[in-house]
Amino acid sequence: MPTIRKSHGKQLKFKAALALLNGEKTLAEVSSEYGVHQSILKRWKKTLQEEGPCLFEDQRKKKPSQDGAGDLQRKIGQLVMENDFLKKALGQ
């Protein structure tokens, strides 16, 4: 008989990991309350600790990297035009 895997939503993962981080309840208590195995809770807690600061990053910092692609495309266009001009000047 195949094992059925549970799928937990983002809200449940966040609440369970946050309850574990608060330290008001033990790992066993949080595990029984949310119906999730202790090893899964440890993984969620670790993920929250590592990736939590990324939630508050300034999203505007990501846009300049997209503008960099536009600058590169402009530069490529300029170089293609210069190359074509030089080919015509040399008679090729």
C-alpha positions in Angstrom: 0.0 0.0 0.0 1.5 3.3 -1.1 2.2 6.0 1.5 0.1 9.1 1.1 2.1 12.3 1.6 0.4 15.3 3.2 0.6 18.7 1.6 0.8 21.6 4.0 0.0 25.1 3.1 2.3 28.1 3.6 0.2 29.5 6.4 0.4 26.3 8.4 4.1 26.0 7.9 4.7 29.6 9.0 2.5 29.4 12.1 4.0 26.1 13.2 7.6 27.3 12.7 6.8 30.6 14.4 5.2 28.7 17.4 8.4 26.7 17.6 10.6 29.8 17.4 8.7 31.5 20.2 9.8 28.8 22.6 6.5 28.9 24.5 5.8 25.3 23.5 8.0 22.3 23.2 8.7 20.6 19.9 6.4 17.7 20.9 3.6 20.0 21.8 3.8 21.9 18.5 4.0 18.6 16.6 0.9 17.2 18.2 -1.0 20.5 17.8 -0.4 20.8 14.1 -0.2 17.1 13.3 3.3 17.4 11.7 6.3 15.2 12.4 9.0 16.7 14.5 11.7 16.4 11.8 9.5 18.4 9.4 9.0 21.1 12.1 12.8 21.4 12.6 13.2 21.9 8.8 10.5 24.5 8.7 12.1 26.3 11.7 15.5 26.3 10.0 14.1 27.6 6.8 12.3 30.4 8.6 15.5 31.4 10.4 17.6 31.3 7.3 15.2 32.9 4.8 13.2 35.1 7.1 15.3 38.2 6.6 14.7 37.9 2.8 11.1 38.7 3.3 11.9 42.3 4.2 14.4 43.0 1.5 13.9 46.1 -0.6 12.3 45.0 -3.8 13.5 48.1 -5.7 17.1 46.7 -5.6 16.1 44.0 -8.1 15.1 46.4 -10.9 18.5 47.8 -11.7 19.7 44.3 -12.8 16.9 44.3 -15.3 18.0 47.7 -16.6 21.4 46.3 -17.0 20.1 44.0 -19.7 18.7 47.0 -21.6 22.2 48.7 -21.4 23.8 45.6 -22.8 21.3 45.4 -25.7 22.0 49.1 -26.5 25.7 48.5 -26.5 25.3 45.4 -28.8 23.3 47.5 -31.2 25.9 50.2 -31.2 28.7 47.7 -31.9 26.7 46.1 -34.7 26.2 49.5 -36.3 29.9 50.3 -36.0 30.9 46.9 -37.4 28.6 47.4 -40.4 30.0 50.9 -41.0 33.6 49.7 -40.9 32.8 46.8 -43.3 31.3 49.3 -45.8 34.3 51.6 -45.4 36.7 48.8 -46.1 34.7 47.6 -49.1 33.7 44.2 -47.8 
